[in-house]
């Protein structure tokens, strides 16, 4: 066995990178840690090949550098890409295979051979918000500023999974706050939305989660959040109303005042 450290890790090419690494041979462990990854190969020759490709500038590796970790260095615990114990992940794969068989499918046919693994990887990706906290993504990006008026970040794309049927809902989030001598990096507002949307959710709770996280992070005078989403549980099944949009809101602090609330709603139209 041989372990390789890949850094810096370009998360935009994350799926391509995983597929590329599996082409080298059997991978026993793939662990994400901040902006890098640790990959445990079954054979050292496969690890060396990955290192050679990184030195030759393979497109899926981008600017990442692969470094071989010697056996005497401290090994990381056996974890899956999103921090899940590998034994649990294998149970999930078996459960996915059982679900496909229950549908009457032949999991041995070519198109479904790797589908259970893909189902699990996709589900873990869709719910990766469980592994993050607001402090992780804000990462200190708070700044002292004597700004006393409303700040709005609107039309933030969000994709989530309904906890009742485990099917997607998607739409936009609009987030506003009135600072109290501290402002938040604008991209961090979108990242907070991402943390809570990438979980099994209901829209009502998601809206409150976002508002509470912004309030707890920078302690502004008030926070307002509106989420507008289409739910596939209403589109693909049940009433099958394809044009319906669900709107939820959460108002904290001074946004509970009618005048400021009205101003917020007028600005996000």
N, C-alpha and C positions, 0 to 999 in steps of 0.2 A: 504494500500500500504506500501511497505518497500523497501528501497534502500540498495544495498550491494556494497561495494568497494572490488574489486579483484586486488591484487598486490603481487608480480610482475606478469605482464601478459606475458605469453610465446606465442609470435606471431606465432611460428611454429605450435602450437596446436589451433590456433584461430578458425578455422572452427569446430573442434571437440568440443571446448568450447561452441560455440554458440548453436550447436545441443544439447549438454548436458543440457544447461540452459533452453532451450525451453521444455525439458522433465519435468521440475519442475512445469510448469504452464504458465499462460499468462504473457509475458514480455511486459511492456509498453514502456520501454526505455532502450537502450544499448549505452553507450557513451564511446568512447576511449579517454584517456587523458594521453599522454606520455606513460609510461610503466605500466599503470593500466587501469581498466575499472570500470564503474559505471553501475549497473544493477538495474532497477526499476521493482520490482515484483508487480503484482496486489494483491497478498495475502502475508501477513507476514509469514504464515506457509511455503510457498514455499521458501522464502528467508532463513528461519531458516534451512530448509532441505539442501539447497546449502551450508550453513556454516558448517553444520555437516559433509557433504561429504568432504569438504576441510580439515577438521580436521582429517578425517579418511584416507586422502591421495588418493582421487579419481584420476585415471590415467589421465583423461582429464584436471584436475586442476593442476596436477604436483605439483610444490613447491609453487603454489599460495596460498595466505591466503585470506579468505573471512571475511569481517567485516561489521556488521550491522550499518548503519548510522541512528541515531535517528531522529525523525521528526523535532526536533528543530535545526538541522544542516542545513546549506545552501544547497539547492537543485540545481543541475545542470540543465541547460535548456534542453528541450526535443529535443534530437538529435538522429539520427540513428548511426550505428557503424562507419560510415565514415564522420560524421559531417553534414549529410543531414537532414534538417528539416523533421520530421516524416510525416507531411501533404504532402509534396512533394514526399516522398518515397511511400506513399499510392497511390498517383496519378500515379506514375511509375508502381506500381503493377497492377493497373486497366488497364493501357495502355498495359502492357504485356499480360494481360488476353484477351484484345480486339484483339491483334495481333494473338494470338493462335486461337481465334474464327474465325478471318478472314481467317485463313488457312484451316478452315473447321473442326477444332478439337473440341471435347467435353471437355471443361475444368472441367467438373464435374466427369470425369472418374478417377479411382484411380491413375493412373500414372501421371496425370496432376494436381492433387488437389493443390499441393504446388509448381508447376512449375513456376507460375508468380513470387512468392516470391524469388525462387531460381534464376530466370533470373535476377531480380533486384540486388540481393546480388552479383551475379557473375559480372554483369556489373560495379557495384560500386567498386568491388575488382580490376577488370581489369583496372580501371581508377583512382585508388587511388592516383596517382601522383599529381592530382589536389589539394590535401590537404597538400602537402609537398613543401618545398623550399630547395635549396642547403644548406643554413645555418642551417636548421633543422637537416639534416643528417650528415653534416660535424661535427657539434657540437664541434668546437674548435680543431679538430684533424689536426692542421697545425703545422709544426715544423721547426725551423730555422736550416738550414744545408747548408754547403758550398759544395754542389754538383752542378756541372755545366754541366753535360752530360744528354742525353735524358733518360727519365724514361717512360717505356711502360707497360701498363696493357692490355693484349690482350685476345681474346677469351672470352669476357664477354657475357654471355647468355642474350638475351633480348627478351621480348614478348610485342607486342604492338597491337593496334587496328587501322586499316585503317579508317580514318575519312570519306571516300567516301562511303564505304559499311558496315562499322562497323563489319568487319571480321578481324581475326588476321593476323599479319605478325610477323615473328620470325627469329632470326639469332644470329649473333655475332657482338660485337662492339670492336674495338681496339682503345685505347686512349693513346696518348703520350704527354708529355710536357717537356720543358727544364726549370728547376726552376730558380728563381732569389732569391736565399737565403732562400726560403721557400719550403718545400715539404709537400705533402698531404698524410694522412694515406691511404694505398693502397686500403683498403676496401671501402673508401669513394668515390673513382673513380667509382667503381661498383654501389654504391648507387646513385650517380648522374645520371648514365645511367638509373637506375631503375625509378627515379623520372620522367624523360621525356618520357620514353617508356611506362609508365603506364598512358597514356592519349590517347585521340583520336589524331592520328598523320598522317603525311605523312613522309616517310623516309628522304626526303631531309631536312625538317625542324627539325626532330629529331636529325639529325647529327649536324646541326648548333647549336641547343639548348645545346647539350652536350658540344661542344667546347666552346661556350660562357660562360657556367656555370663554367667550370674549369678555364677559363681565368679570370672571375670576382672574383672567390673565392680566388685564391692564387697569381694572377697577375704574372704569369711566363713570360719568354721571348718568349714563343710560345707554341701553342697547336695544335695537329693533331688528327683527329678522322676519322676512317673509319668504316662504318656500312655495313654489308653484310646480306641480308635477303631474305627469301622466302615469297611471298605474296599469301595468300589463295584466294584473289580476282582474281588472275591469274591461280590458280590451280583448284579451285572448280567450277569456273564459267568462262565466257568469253572465252579467247583463250585456257584455260586449258593446259598450259605448265608446267608440274610438276617439271621439272628440272631447271627452270630458277632461277637465283640469281641476285638480284639487289644490286649494290655496289654504295655507295655515300661517299664523303669525304668532310672534312672541314679543312682548313689550316689557322691558325692565327699566327701573329707575325713572328718570324724567320723561321717558317716552310714554309713560302712562298718562301724561298730560295730553288732553285732546288736541290742542293747537299744534304741538310738535309732532304728534302722531299723524295729523292731517297733512302737515308739510312733508313728512317722510313718504306717505302714500302717493302724494302728488309727484314727487321726484322720481319714483320708481316706475311710473306709468310708461 
